[in-house]
Amino acid sequence: DVDFEMDCKGVVDSLYSSRTCNSDPGDILGDYRIIQATNLVNSHVKFIRRQANEVAHRLVRMATLISS
């Protein structure tokens, strides 16, 4: 069981939408839906405000700076 949290409400809403989008991001979301249905059955993607996820946001920023 894994819960994913992200601060992009549009992506989270798209993951749980029945609509399909003919674009590269839409294809990636479609691939994720397949992976979730087959390998991550008990997993969920949840929207969380950036302010509530400040630690993760700072870690990503630091990793980006280090990799540069």
C-alpha positions in Angstrom: 0.0 0.0 0.0 1.4 3.4 -1.1 -0.2 6.8 -1.0 1.2 9.4 -3.3 0.7 13.1 -2.4 1.1 15.9 -4.9 0.3 19.6 -5.0 -1.0 19.7 -8.6 -4.7 19.4 -8.3 -5.1 19.2 -12.1 -3.0 16.1 -12.4 -4.8 14.4 -9.5 -8.2 15.2 -10.9 -7.1 14.0 -14.4 -5.9 10.6 -12.9 -9.4 10.0 -11.5 -11.3 11.3 -14.5 -12.8 9.0 -17.1 -11.9 11.5 -19.9 -8.9 10.7 -22.1 -6.5 13.3 -23.3 -4.6 12.9 -26.6 -1.3 14.5 -25.6 2.0 13.4 -24.1 0.9 14.2 -20.5 -2.4 12.4 -21.2 -0.5 9.3 -22.4 1.7 9.4 -19.2 -1.5 9.6 -17.1 -3.0 6.7 -19.0 0.1 4.6 -18.5 0.0 5.4 -14.8 -3.7 4.3 -14.6 -2.6 0.9 -16.1 0.2 0.5 -13.6 -2.0 1.4 -10.7 -4.7 -1.0 -11.8 -2.2 -3.9 -12.2 0.6 -3.3 -9.7 -0.5 -0.6 -7.3 -4.0 -1.8 -6.6 -4.1 -0.5 -3.0 -2.4 2.8 -3.8 -4.0 6.3 -4.1 -2.9 9.7 -5.4 -4.1 12.5 -3.2 -4.0 16.3 -3.6 -2.2 18.1 -0.8 -1.6 21.8 -0.7 2.1 22.9 -1.2 2.1 24.6 2.2 1.2 21.2 3.9 4.0 19.5 1.9 6.7 22.1 2.5 9.4 19.5 3.4 9.0 17.5 0.2 9.0 20.8 -1.8 12.3 21.8 -0.2 13.8 18.4 -0.8 13.0 18.5 -4.5 14.4 22.1 -4.7 17.6 21.0 -3.0 18.0 17.9 -5.2 17.5 20.0 -8.3 20.3 22.4 -7.1 22.6 19.6 -6.3 22.1 17.9 -9.6 22.9 21.1 -11.5 
